[in-house]
Amino acid sequence: MLASRNLDPVESEADLVKAKISGTAWRHANIGRLLNNAVRRFEGRVLALMSERGHDETRIAHVSLTRNLDVEGTRLTELARRASMSKQAMGELVDQCAELGLVDRIADPTDRRARIVMFTPAGRKWLDAFRDAVDIAEQEMRTELGKATMDAILKGLAVYGAKFDTLDDVE
């Protein structure tokens, strides 16, 4: 039943429990899958908005870098840790974004052997456009789900994921 369609948000909790028990339907009704689907939809919308505004240079993978990059710059090892990926994989993303002109690697003033990844001026403009696209996508989500639901989602996710927030600069 649930394996071939999206969950209808008006289904009762009892229906969800029955669906989870039957066969492999639990794979489509578990919270991890639902959160992942929501993230994919949200990030896809953000990238579509970016593209509409002339920023079609980046892909969803690049967001793993830009989401974790401090405005003042961040070492590659820290970026990789924050994104839960290898230094090599993060290095590839940095290379791609550097080729796009969004980031640059500079010498770390506290350790000349280390490099810091920083947004370029073009990268800062991209970041501003990304923020605007996130704001629009959030507003669209709020309109679709309603204020009370959206507020509950934001509050719940903030509490649930607080210990895993990897950015130090909460503004």
C-alpha positions as a Markdown table, in Angstrom:
| # | Residue | x | y | z |
|---|---|---|---|---|
| 1 | Met | 0.0 | 0.0 | 0.0 |
| 2 | Leu | 2.5 | 2.7 | 1.1 |
| 3 | Ala | 5.4 | 1.3 | -1.0 |
| 4 | Ser | 3.9 | 2.8 | -4.2 |
| 5 | Arg | 2.7 | 6.1 | -3.0 |
| 6 | Asn | 3.4 | 9.0 | -0.7 |
| 7 | Leu | 1.8 | 9.0 | 2.8 |
| 8 | Asp | -1.4 | 11.0 | 3.0 |
| 9 | Pro | -0.9 | 13.4 | 6.0 |
| 10 | Val | -4.5 | 12.8 | 7.1 |
| 11 | Glu | -4.0 | 9.1 | 7.6 |
| 12 | Ser | -4.6 | 8.1 | 11.2 |
| 13 | Glu | -1.8 | 7.0 | 13.5 |
| 14 | Ala | -3.4 | 3.6 | 13.7 |
| 15 | Asp | -3.2 | 3.3 | 9.9 |
| 16 | Leu | 0.5 | 4.2 | 10.0 |
| 17 | Val | 1.2 | 1.6 | 12.7 |
| 18 | Lys | -0.6 | -1.1 | 10.6 |
| 19 | Ala | 1.3 | 0.0 | 7.5 |
| 20 | Lys | 4.6 | -0.2 | 9.4 |
| 21 | Ile | 3.9 | -3.7 | 10.6 |
| 22 | Ser | 3.0 | -5.1 | 7.1 |
| 23 | Gly | 5.9 | -6.3 | 5.0 |
| 24 | Thr | 8.4 | -3.6 | 3.9 |
| 25 | Ala | 6.0 | -0.7 | 4.2 |
| 26 | Trp | 7.9 | 0.5 | 7.2 |
| 27 | Arg | 10.8 | 1.5 | 4.9 |
| 28 | His | 8.5 | 4.2 | 3.5 |
| 29 | Ala | 6.8 | 5.3 | 6.7 |
| 30 | Asn | 9.7 | 5.7 | 9.1 |
| 31 | Ile | 10.7 | 9.2 | 10.3 |
| 32 | Gly | 14.2 | 9.0 | 8.7 |
| 33 | Arg | 12.7 | 8.4 | 5.3 |
| 34 | Leu | 10.1 | 11.2 | 5.7 |
| 35 | Leu | 12.8 | 13.6 | 6.9 |
| 36 | Asn | 15.1 | 12.7 | 4.0 |
| 37 | Asn | 12.2 | 13.2 | 1.5 |
| 38 | Ala | 11.4 | 16.6 | 3.0 |
| 39 | Val | 15.1 | 17.6 | 2.9 |
| 40 | Arg | 15.4 | 16.5 | -0.7 |
| 41 | Arg | 12.3 | 18.5 | -1.7 |
| 42 | Phe | 13.4 | 21.6 | 0.3 |
| 43 | Glu | 16.9 | 21.6 | -1.1 |
| 44 | Gly | 15.7 | 20.9 | -4.6 |
| 45 | Arg | 13.4 | 24.0 | -4.3 |
| 46 | Val | 16.2 | 26.1 | -3.0 |
| 47 | Leu | 18.4 | 25.2 | -5.9 |
| 48 | Ala | 15.6 | 25.8 | -8.4 |
| 49 | Leu | 15.2 | 29.3 | -6.9 |
| 50 | Met | 18.9 | 29.9 | -7.1 |
| 51 | Ser | 18.8 | 28.8 | -10.8 |
| 52 | Glu | 15.9 | 31.1 | -11.5 |
| 53 | Arg | 18.1 | 34.0 | -10.2 |
| 54 | Gly | 21.1 | 33.2 | -12.3 |
| 55 | His | 23.0 | 30.9 | -9.9 |
| 56 | Asp | 22.8 | 27.6 | -11.6 |
| 57 | Glu | 26.5 | 26.8 | -11.1 |
| 58 | Thr | 26.1 | 24.8 | -7.9 |
| 59 | Arg | 24.6 | 21.4 | -7.2 |
| 60 | Ile | 23.2 | 19.9 | -4.1 |
| 61 | Ala | 26.6 | 18.3 | -3.2 |
| 62 | His | 28.1 | 21.8 | -3.0 |
| 63 | Val | 25.7 | 22.7 | -0.3 |
| 64 | Ser | 27.6 | 20.3 | 2.0 |
| 65 | Leu | 30.5 | 22.7 | 1.7 |
| 66 | Thr | 28.7 | 26.0 | 1.8 |
| 67 | Arg | 26.4 | 24.9 | 4.6 |
| 68 | Asn | 29.4 | 24.2 | 6.8 |
| 69 | Leu | 31.7 | 27.0 | 5.8 |
| 70 | Asp | 32.1 | 29.8 | 8.3 |
| 71 | Val | 31.9 | 33.3 | 6.8 |
| 72 | Glu | 35.4 | 33.9 | 8.2 |
| 73 | Gly | 36.7 | 30.7 | 6.7 |
| 74 | Thr | 37.2 | 27.1 | 7.9 |
| 75 | Arg | 39.9 | 24.5 | 7.6 |
| 76 | Leu | 39.2 | 21.6 | 5.3 |
| 77 | Thr | 39.5 | 19.1 | 8.1 |
| 78 | Glu | 36.8 | 20.9 | 10.0 |
| 79 | Leu | 34.6 | 21.2 | 6.9 |
| 80 | Ala | 34.9 | 17.4 | 6.4 |
| 81 | Arg | 34.1 | 16.7 | 10.1 |
| 82 | Arg | 31.0 | 19.0 | 10.0 |
| 83 | Ala | 29.7 | 17.4 | 6.8 |
| 84 | Ser | 30.5 | 13.9 | 8.0 |
| 85 | Met | 32.6 | 13.1 | 5.0 |
| 86 | Ser | 36.2 | 12.3 | 4.2 |
| 87 | Lys | 38.8 | 15.0 | 3.7 |
| 88 | Gln | 39.3 | 13.8 | 0.2 |
| 89 | Ala | 35.6 | 14.1 | -0.7 |
| 90 | Met | 35.4 | 17.5 | 0.9 |
| 91 | Gly | 38.6 | 18.5 | -1.0 |
| 92 | Glu | 36.9 | 17.6 | -4.2 |
| 93 | Leu | 33.9 | 19.9 | -3.3 |
| 94 | Val | 36.3 | 22.7 | -2.4 |
| 95 | Asp | 38.1 | 22.2 | -5.8 |
| 96 | Gln | 34.8 | 22.3 | -7.6 |
| 97 | Cys | 33.6 | 25.4 | -5.8 |
| 98 | Ala | 37.0 | 27.1 | -6.3 |
| 99 | Glu | 36.7 | 26.4 | -10.0 |
| 100 | Leu | 33.3 | 28.1 | -9.9 |
| 101 | Gly | 34.9 | 31.1 | -8.1 |
| 102 | Leu | 32.9 | 30.7 | -4.9 |
| 103 | Val | 35.7 | 29.8 | -2.5 |
| 104 | Asp | 39.4 | 30.2 | -2.3 |
| 105 | Arg | 42.1 | 28.5 | -0.2 |
| 106 | Ile | 44.4 | 30.7 | 1.7 |
| 107 | Ala | 47.3 | 30.1 | 4.1 |
| 108 | Asp | 46.2 | 29.8 | 7.8 |
| 109 | Pro | 47.8 | 32.7 | 9.6 |
| 110 | Thr | 48.2 | 30.6 | 12.7 |
| 111 | Asp | 49.7 | 27.6 | 10.9 |
| 112 | Arg | 51.4 | 28.2 | 7.5 |
| 113 | Arg | 51.1 | 24.5 | 6.7 |
| 114 | Ala | 47.3 | 24.5 | 6.9 |
| 115 | Arg | 44.9 | 26.1 | 4.5 |
| 116 | Ile | 41.7 | 27.9 | 5.2 |
| 117 | Val | 38.7 | 27.7 | 2.8 |
| 118 | Met | 37.0 | 31.1 | 2.5 |
| 119 | Phe | 34.2 | 32.5 | 0.4 |
| 120 | Thr | 35.3 | 34.8 | -2.4 |
| 121 | Pro | 33.4 | 38.1 | -3.0 |
| 122 | Ala | 31.4 | 36.2 | -5.6 |
| 123 | Gly | 30.9 | 33.4 | -3.1 |
| 124 | Arg | 29.5 | 35.9 | -0.6 |
| 125 | Lys | 27.0 | 37.1 | -3.2 |
| 126 | Trp | 26.1 | 33.5 | -3.8 |
| 127 | Leu | 25.7 | 33.0 | -0.1 |
| 128 | Asp | 23.3 | 36.0 | 0.1 |
| 129 | Ala | 21.3 | 34.6 | -2.8 |
| 130 | Phe | 21.3 | 31.2 | -1.1 |
| 131 | Arg | 19.9 | 32.8 | 2.1 |
| 132 | Asp | 17.2 | 34.5 | 0.1 |
| 133 | Ala | 16.3 | 31.2 | -1.6 |
| 134 | Val | 16.1 | 29.4 | 1.7 |
| 135 | Asp | 13.8 | 32.2 | 3.1 |
| 136 | Ile | 11.5 | 31.8 | 0.1 |
| 137 | Ala | 11.4 | 28.0 | 0.3 |
| 138 | Glu | 10.7 | 28.2 | 4.0 |
| 139 | Gln | 7.9 | 30.7 | 3.4 |
| 140 | Glu | 6.4 | 28.4 | 0.8 |
| 141 | Met | 6.6 | 25.5 | 3.2 |
| 142 | Arg | 5.0 | 27.5 | 5.9 |
| 143 | Thr | 2.2 | 28.4 | 3.5 |
| 144 | Glu | 1.6 | 24.8 | 2.5 |
| 145 | Leu | 1.8 | 23.3 | 6.0 |
| 146 | Gly | 0.3 | 26.2 | 8.0 |
| 147 | Lys | 1.9 | 28.3 | 10.8 |
| 148 | Ala | 1.2 | 26.0 | 13.7 |
| 149 | Thr | 2.6 | 22.9 | 11.9 |
| 150 | Met | 5.6 | 24.7 | 10.7 |
| 151 | Asp | 6.3 | 26.2 | 14.2 |
| 152 | Ala | 6.0 | 22.7 | 15.7 |
| 153 | Ile | 8.4 | 21.2 | 13.1 |
| 154 | Leu | 11.0 | 24.0 | 13.6 |
| 155 | Lys | 10.8 | 23.7 | 17.4 |
| 156 | Gly | 10.9 | 19.9 | 17.4 |
| 157 | Leu | 13.8 | 19.7 | 15.0 |
| 158 | Ala | 15.7 | 22.3 | 16.8 |
| 159 | Val | 15.4 | 20.4 | 20.1 |
| 160 | Tyr | 16.1 | 17.0 | 18.5 |
| 161 | Gly | 19.1 | 18.0 | 16.6 |
| 162 | Ala | 20.7 | 20.6 | 18.9 |
| 163 | Lys | 23.6 | 18.5 | 20.0 |
| 164 | Phe | 24.5 | 17.8 | 16.3 |
| 165 | Asp | 24.6 | 21.4 | 15.1 |
| 166 | Thr | 28.2 | 21.8 | 13.8 |
| 167 | Leu | 28.3 | 25.5 | 13.3 |
| 168 | Asp | 29.7 | 27.7 | 16.1 |
| 169 | Asp | 28.4 | 31.0 | 14.7 |
| 170 | Val | 24.7 | 31.0 | 15.5 |
| 171 | Glu | 23.5 | 34.5 | 14.7 |
